[in-house]
């Protein structure tokens, strides 16, 4: 799901399901090692992080299963849509994340892909724990209550 605002050409691709499935403990902003056709495809809004996940390999953090569509005007040197991509973080942040992931119950979830002011693609990753089914019911109930309250406020304002 790509969303751009009218104020500027800011691109945000969000994994909305992640907020429903996980409790977020901490967030980090990571850069992504991309090729030329990948960044062009992201700028066109052709990316999806709903099925993506992050893992550690040899002390480096990698994102797997992130979909970036092949660039429409690319040549035979176009990229693979679901290749593994390296996430760029500071060593201290990597060590903290690695230590927390080794603890029981913690995982790293890619939450939002966006372009910063300089035009670089950044990935907001969240250190998270999974929600239980009763937590999800509470989330649904809170969302429904907020919707009902907003409806009542709108009715009162229109009178």
Phi and psi in degrees as a GROMACS rama.xvg file:
@    title "Ramachandran Plot"
@    xaxis  label "Phi"
@    yaxis  label "Psi"
@TYPE xy
-99.084  136.659  UNK-2
-133.238  129.021  UNK-3
-122.712  144.692  UNK-4
-95.4996  155.883  UNK-5
-76.1959  -22.1421  UNK-6
-63.5818  -44.9471  UNK-7
-148.951  172.504  UNK-8
-87.2165  58.0213  UNK-9
-85.3473  130.527  UNK-10
-108.015  133.406  UNK-11
-135.341  124.444  UNK-12
-116.772  117.031  UNK-13
-115.589  144.598  UNK-14
-96.6507  87.5087  UNK-15
-68.6743  -28.0741  UNK-16
-66.1617  -27.6253  UNK-17
-62.1147  -39.6007  UNK-18
-66.5395  -27.1306  UNK-19
-80.286  -34.1189  UNK-20
-88.5162  -22.1409  UNK-21
-133.081  152.562  UNK-22
-92.347  124.725  UNK-23
-87.1365  129.661  UNK-24
-100.601  -42.8971  UNK-25
-152.787  149.913  UNK-26
-122.676  149.134  UNK-27
-134.825  148.785  UNK-28
-105.165  121.533  UNK-29
-120.121  144.312  UNK-30
-83.4819  166.061  UNK-31
-128.469  134.919  UNK-32
-81.0551  109.559  UNK-33
-122.315  160.69  UNK-34
-94.587  174.098  UNK-35
-62.481  -42.8514  UNK-36
-72.0275  -26.556  UNK-37
-68.3903  -45.0015  UNK-38
-67.8982  -33.8122  UNK-39
-66.2728  -39.0139  UNK-40
-68.2752  -38.7351  UNK-41
-64.1996  -43.2792  UNK-42
-62.0121  -26.861  UNK-43
-82.2437  -5.79793  UNK-44
85.946  18.6467  UNK-45
-100.199  63.5018  UNK-46
-142.591  158.222  UNK-47
-148.6  130.642  UNK-48
-117.214  14.5318  UNK-49
-63.995  -35.6601  UNK-50
-99.2024  3.29542  UNK-51
-78.4858  153.77  UNK-52
-148.161  161.453  UNK-53
-114.747  140.052  UNK-54
-139.349  158.614  UNK-55
-96.6216  134.694  UNK-56
-137.764  119.85  UNK-57
53.6251  41.4996  UNK-58
77.0624  5.39055  UNK-59
-114.742  148.181  UNK-60
-97.9664  128.589  UNK-61
-122.81  145.957  UNK-62
-105.962  131.244  UNK-63
-116.477  150.759  UNK-64
67.1349  18.7375  UNK-65
-80.4886  127.342  UNK-66
-94.265  121.234  UNK-67
-125.079  113.909  UNK-68
-59.9833  149.592  UNK-69
-60.6812  142.426  UNK-70
-67.703  130.724  UNK-71
-58.2454  -38.5864  UNK-72
-100.992  15.4145  UNK-73
-74.1172  161.724  UNK-74
-97.5991  -157.116  UNK-75
-70.3318  -8.61098  UNK-76
-92.4625  22.0229  UNK-77
-66.3482  160.982  UNK-78
-87.6374  164.804  UNK-79
-79.9504  135.412  UNK-80
-64.1265  -34.2253  UNK-81
-117.655  35.4195  UNK-82
-73.7568  160.063  UNK-83
-74.8795  137.565  UNK-84
-126.274  138.934  UNK-85
-80.6986  135.921  UNK-86
-96.1721  139.324  UNK-87
-105.702  110.314  UNK-88
-133.386  165.58  UNK-89
-71.674  155.093  UNK-90
-60.589  -38.1384  UNK-91
-64.9972  -40.6134  UNK-92
-65.8234  -40.6228  UNK-93
-61.8364  -42.9497  UNK-94
-64.1436  -42.8996  UNK-95
-60.8118  -47.3422  UNK-96
-62.6647  -44.1223  UNK-97
-61.4196  -41.9909  UNK-98
-62.9447  -43.5926  UNK-99
-70.4051  -35.8048  UNK-100
-67.7613  -31.4168  UNK-101
-68.8483  -23.2955  UNK-102
-67.9074  154.168  UNK-103
-70.0106  132.308  UNK-104
94.9951  -11.1426  UNK-105
-96.4715  144.665  UNK-106
-145.028  166.743  UNK-107
-111.792  122.788  UNK-108
-114.593  125.098  UNK-109
-73.312  121.948  UNK-110
-106.303  -42.9295  UNK-111
-145.336  134.149  UNK-112
-110.643  127.717  UNK-113
-150.58  167.93  UNK-114
-103.944  130.136  UNK-115
-81.9918  -174.553  UNK-116
-61.2835  -31.1148  UNK-117
-86.4718  -2.34804  UNK-118
91.1749  7.107  UNK-119
-84.3675  143.732  UNK-120
-79.2001  127.598  UNK-121
-123.099  147.75  UNK-122
-120.36  123.53  UNK-123
-87.8144  113.723  UNK-124
-108.325  147.458  UNK-125
-120.673  133.034  UNK-126
-82.8515  121.409  UNK-127
-141.178  160.456  UNK-128
-120.675  148.789  UNK-129
-71.2506  145.776  UNK-130
-86.3318  149.94  UNK-131
-84.8976  169.261  UNK-132
-63.8592  -34.4295  UNK-133
-71.4366  -28.6194  UNK-134
-65.9508  -38.3382  UNK-135
-67.0217  -37.4461  UNK-136
-64.0149  -38.6122  UNK-137
-64.1988  -38.9823  UNK-138
-63.2524  -44.3554  UNK-139
-62.4894  -43.7994  UNK-140
-63.1685  -43.7729  UNK-141
-63.1589  -39.9779  UNK-142
-65.5421  -42.9596  UNK-143
-65.2098  -41.1523  UNK-144
-62.2388  -42.0321  UNK-145
-63.9893  -41.9847  UNK-146
-61.8701  -44.4539  UNK-147
-63.3847  -41.3358  UNK-148
-64.3093  -41.7661  UNK-149
-63.624  -38.6393  UNK-150
-62.3093  -44.8841  UNK-151
-62.8807  -41.6941  UNK-152
-62.2296  -39.6058  UNK-153
-66.2633  -40.7191  UNK-154
-64.324  -43.4242  UNK-155
-64.5823  -40.9384  UNK-156
-65.0956  -33.9445  UNK-157
-78.7919  -8.1369  UNK-158
